[in-house]
């Protein structure tokens, strides 16, 4: 665990957080879309716990599918497009989050997920994050519509530490960092 925290601290100095990327994305969209966050997601991190490829999806009333997506790599804008998001309105995934209620940033979400007791003896190698609106009342949070971090984790395999295994997800409230759900399968490291 100490190694993971060390990797996390060292990597944090160079990579922007999700909230910093939201501010940066505002530079590449029209005024009606600024700060109207629908989703923030990353690719799986490589060589560190902090992902460096991110997409920020903003609600854009001027776009045909009501979304503009800004892709970042190592904190730099790589692409801006208006994605085809046909199914998202059917599942409520096109609703914007209340930016003022997003208090837990990506670095804090990773740190909080790493505190799960099941992970204490594992060497966590990579993460993948997604911030989206919670529309699942079955979670029992009573806060439908709040921001929800889904932190997917990969750990070193026991028999071959050079390989990793997807061990599942930890879901956290973006409002207060409370763990809402864990779906961890540590047996996958065998």
Secondary structure, 3 states (H helix, E strand, C coil): CHHHHHHHHHHHCCCCCHHHHHHHHHHHCCHHHCCCEEEEEECCCCCCCCCCEEEEEEECCCCCCCEEEEEEECCEEEEEECCCCCCHHHHCCCCCCCHHHCCCCHHHHHHHHHCCHHHCCCCEEEEEEEEEECCCHHHCCCCCCCEEEEEEEEEECCCCCCCEEEEEEEEEECCCCCEEEEEECHHHHC
